């Protein structure tokens, strides 16, 4: 099925051309990245670029700390926006309901400084959704609870670091480390069958059901 990129009015405010070069997107996404209330547009732009490079979907959960059409967001994503599929959710509650409706095996994995599993020791699976919180205050309590407990959650994960003088890693760095460890464990399966790219970006659209 093919339709326009925008699923809601909020998605219409994303950088021009988001996802439009992607002609066909598998309904069975191997991995997803979820950012809950990201505050810095440059970080989100860099993460979108990483998602484009690793062929995964990106979800943004409001409230955001910036306008989704922010110039810094566009600049950080460079010219890769046409190759990443982005969906904006108005709240964690809306996202949770959306997640519940998705088919197949799936689980939410929270990445947090206080996670109980080290990112490289954890066993990732197809259908994992990697969830990250805001740069300034991390994940909200309701998101952590859903990620910790069944039937939605698969646990909490941390990236080891020196904590005596470093408060946290940059959000875009954390996503890159975690996402590529998950990709490695899954033998980079999503990169072996790359998304078909249209030769005419202006006539190519992303399905409204690409995350279904």
Secondary structure, DSSP 8 states (H G I E B T S, - for coil): ----S-SSTTGGGS-TTTTTTEEE--SS-SEEEEEES---HHHHHHHHHHHHHHT-EEEEESS-SS-TT-HHHHHHHTT-GGG--EEEESSHHHHHHHHHT--SS-EEEEE-TT-SEETTTS---TTEEEEE-BTTTBS-HHHHHHHHSTTTEEEEEE-----SS-----HHHHHHHHHHHHHHHTTTHHHHT--EE-S-GGG----TTTT-
